[in-house]
Amino acid sequence: MVRDAPSSQLTNSFCSIAQENLNGAKRDLQEAENQIRTLETALTRAKQAKNRHDRDAKEIRLQRQQLEDRIEQLQAELDADAVNNTSALDELHAQYSEAEQNLQAANDTMEDSVNALDKLGDDNRDVKHQLDAANKQVEEAKAQLTKAEKRLEDKTASREYALRQKNQALEFVDMAQQEKESLEVSRVEQERLINEDYLPGATNVSRRIPVEPGNTVEVLDRKLEKLEQEHRRYQDSIGGSREEIYQAWRDAHKKFATAQRALSGQKDVAKKLKSALLYRKNRWKLFRKHITTRAKITFSYLLSERNFRGRILVHHADKTLDINVEPDISKNSDKGRQTKTLSGGEKSFSTICLLLSIWEAMGSPIRCLDEFDVFMDSANREVSMKMMIQAARRSVGRQFVLITPQAMGKYTEGVQDVSVHKMADPERGQTTLDFSAA
């Protein structure tokens, strides 16, 4: 038996969509909170890296000041060396004067010997021994003169060498003086550049750092190179330079602000969705209450067609449904009997009443029952068929398909909106198909 019926409200679809929207909003809110915690951790690390970088910069400026003090010390030592070269030149002059005096003494001695030899020429034999002695003295004087001349030559050579050394020293002094003047000009320019350009900016960052005594430029260069290498390794370990860390902090702060705004928006959306969900739940509960009440009223009304009395017990929290049916309407008690205490016909009739009352709250366009009247007697079957035909007539836009082995002729005589399709009798003695052969 087939009957057409219209579509109803999609209550269950609305509830599922609202629940999915709420779950999606909760997931978005959780992701936003996780992102905020990650950004806060990155911000704390960036601030710590910035503090360590500032401490390293102060130590480097201290070492730079120590190098400048060492340069001044070396300049003072250079000036002292120029004074010591002048003292060595005066000593060479004194040695040369002494050599000249010794040569003069030797010349005087030789002249005295010659005069004595002329005076004693006539008394050669008498003074032969004296002459030999004088010759010996002359030889000795000549030897001394040779030695004196040799010493004079040595002193002269030494004097010439000393003069050359002096001239070279004077040239070196002049060159050093010129280099000193050039360095002085450069120093003044560097001081002006430091005082006017570098020092104000450096003072804003840190105070002036002194250089320890004894450190040379090479030592400070090695220390500076070592510190630069450590600084580069430190930058690699913390993820970049101060500017890069600051830029990363700005990006993280910007993302944090964006995440806060997104979180605020998500909270507003979640609040509105929650409010909408509560409103829909309340509406759904009210709708469910109305449907339950209508199903109870319809169930009681359908039972009254057979002078039965009963009620539907619905527990929405436990998601359970039960029925109590009292076939004897003359009894005053409304407690009723459980379905398992009913007879087969009473149970089938009660089931038909329950299905018809529940179908009114469902939106399914097709409703089917298979062999519903197997355990019914003729009275219950007749009442049940009339009720289902009337329900089908009231349910416009829905189809009712009822499958039964009983005859339906008396229910379709003179009825235009009920169709009966009779199937051929099954063949007896059939066997099962052998699928294993395939």
Residue pairs with C-beta under 8 A, 6 or more apart in sequence:
1 389
1 392
1 400
1 401
1 402
1 408
1 418
1 419
1 420
2 399
2 400
2 401
2 419
3 392
3 393
3 395
3 398
3 399
3 400
3 417
3 418
4 396
4 397
4 398
4 399
5 365
5 392
5 395
5 396
5 397
5 398
5 399
6 365
6 396
6 397
6 398
7 363
7 365
7 397
8 362
8 363
9 363
10 363
11 284
11 287
14 280
14 284
15 280
15 281
15 284
18 276
18 277
18 280
18 281
19 277
21 273
21 277
22 273
22 274
22 277
25 266
25 269
25 270
25 273
26 270
28 266
29 263
29 266
29 267
29 270
32 259
32 262
32 263
32 266
33 263
35 255
35 259
36 256
36 259
36 260
36 263
39 252
39 255
39 256
39 259
40 256
42 248
42 252
43 249
43 252
43 253
43 256
46 245
46 246
46 248
46 249
46 252
47 249
49 238
49 239
49 245
50 242
50 245
50 246
50 249
52 234
52 238
53 234
53 238
53 241
53 242
53 245
54 205
56 227
56 231
56 234
57 205
57 206
58 205
58 206
58 209
59 209
59 227
60 224
60 227
60 231
61 202
61 205
61 206
61 208
61 209
62 209
62 210
62 211
63 209
63 211
63 220
63 223
63 224
63 227
64 209
64 211
64 220
64 224
65 208
65 209
65 210
65 211
66 209
66 210
66 211
66 212
66 215
66 220
67 211
67 215
67 217
67 220
67 224
68 211
69 210
69 211
69 213
70 211
70 213
70 214
70 215
70 216
70 217
70 220
71 217
73 213
74 216
75 180
78 176
78 180
82 173
82 176
85 169
85 173
89 162
89 166
89 169
92 158
92 159
92 162
95 155
95 158
96 155
96 158
96 159
99 148
99 151
99 152
99 155
100 152
102 148
102 151
103 148
103 149
103 151
103 152
106 141
106 144
106 145
106 148
107 145
109 141
109 144
110 138
110 141
110 142
110 145
113 134
113 137
113 138
113 141
114 138
116 134
117 131
117 134
117 138
120 127
120 130
120 131
120 134
124 131
199 208
202 208
211 220
215 223
235 241
235 244
238 245
239 245
239 248
240 248
288 316
291 361
292 312
292 314
292 316
294 357
294 360
294 361
295 312
295 314
295 357
295 358
295 360
295 361
296 311
296 312
296 314
296 357
298 356
298 357
298 360
299 310
299 311
299 312
299 323
299 353
299 354
299 357
300 309
300 310
300 311
302 352
302 353
302 356
302 357
302 387
303 309
303 310
303 325
303 350
303 353
305 383
305 386
305 387
306 327
306 349
306 379
306 380
306 383
307 329
308 325
308 326
308 327
308 329
308 346
308 349
308 350
308 353
309 325
309 326
309 329
309 331
309 334
309 336
310 323
310 324
310 325
310 326
310 336
310 350
310 353
311 323
311 324
311 334
311 336
312 321
312 322
312 323
312 354
312 357
313 320
313 321
313 322
313 323
313 324
314 320
314 321
315 321
322 338
322 339
323 339
323 350
323 354
324 335
324 336
324 337
324 338
325 336
325 337
325 339
325 342
325 346
325 350
326 333
326 334
326 335
326 336
326 337
327 337
327 342
327 346
339 347
339 350
342 350
344 375
344 376
345 375
345 376
345 377
345 380
346 380
347 375
348 372
348 373
348 374
348 375
348 376
348 380
348 384
349 376
349 380
349 383
349 384
351 372
352 369
352 372
352 384
352 387
352 388
353 387
355 369
356 387
356 388
356 391
359 367
359 391
359 395
360 395
364 398
365 397
365 398
365 399
366 398
366 399
366 401
367 398
367 399
367 400
367 401
368 400
368 401
368 402
368 403
369 388
369 401
369 402
369 403
370 403
371 403
371 404
371 405
372 384
372 402
372 404
373 380
373 381
373 384
373 385
373 404
373 406
374 404
374 405
376 384
381 406
385 411
388 400
388 402
389 411
389 415
389 418
391 400
392 398
392 400
393 417
408 420
409 420
411 418
412 418
412 419
412 420
